Structure formats: structure tokens, C-alpha cells
Amino acid sequence: MRLNNRERRKEVGKVFFDLSKYLLTTIAIGSLFSKDVNLATTSVAAGASFLLMALAYYIAPLDKEP
């Protein structure tokens, strides 16, 4: 079964959104267990997570009108 372009975009958007969630979760849990939190590393990881979230938003197609 071949997926059309809309379904592919939807799946890729889900993957990027999941990656951003996993990255944010890793940052949050890592900062809880780390004795010294590096602000630069945390900032880069948070920025990458928000970039992935923005990509997921723009890649995923809009819902069709009923």
C-alpha cells in the first residue's frame, strides 16, 4: 500500500514532534540528576528541540475542511 504525499508529511511531522519531546524530556531529567548544569549545552539542546517542534508544525499538513 502506497501512502500519498499528505500521509507521508503527516508521519514525518509526527516523527519530528516525537524527537522534540524526547529531547526536551532528556534535558529536564538530565538537569535533575546532574550536579553541574551547563547553561550553554542546555540552551543548545532546548533550541534544537524547539526547532524540531517548529519543523513538525510546518511539515504536517493542515486538516482538510469537511
N, C-alpha and C positions, 0 to 999 in steps of 0.2 A: 504494500500500500504506500503510495507516494503522498507525501504531505505537500500541500500547496504552500506558496510563499508566506501567506498570512500565518499559518500554523507554525512554520519554521521560525518566523520572527517572534511569535509568542513563546515558543520553547527557549529560544536564545535569551529573550528578556527574563524568563524565569531563572535561567542559569546565572545570569549576571546579578539578579536580585539576591539569589541564594548566596553567591560568593560575597556580596557586600555584607549580608547578615552574618556569615561565618567570620569574616574579617573583623567586624565590629565586636562580635562575641569574644573573639580571641583577644582583642585589645582590652576589653573590660575584665575578663578573667585574668589575663596576664598582669594587669596593673594591680589586681587584688593580691596576687601571690608574690609579686616582685618586691624586693626590698628597696631598690632604687629604680624609679620610673624615669626613663629617658624621654624628655619632652619632645625632642626632635623626632625620634622614632615613632612615638605615639601620634604626633601630628601628621607625619607622612602616611602612616597606616590609616588614620582616620580620613585623611584627604583622599586616599586611594579608594577607601570604602564608599565615600560619598560620590566619587567619580563613577564607580561601578553602578551605584544606585541611579545616577543620572543617565548613564548609558542604558540601563534596563528600562527606564521610563521612556526614553526616546526610541528604543528599538521595538518595544512591544507595540503592536498596532492598537488603534482605538477600537472600541466595541462598535459593532455595526448597529445602525438605527433599526428599530423593529419595523 
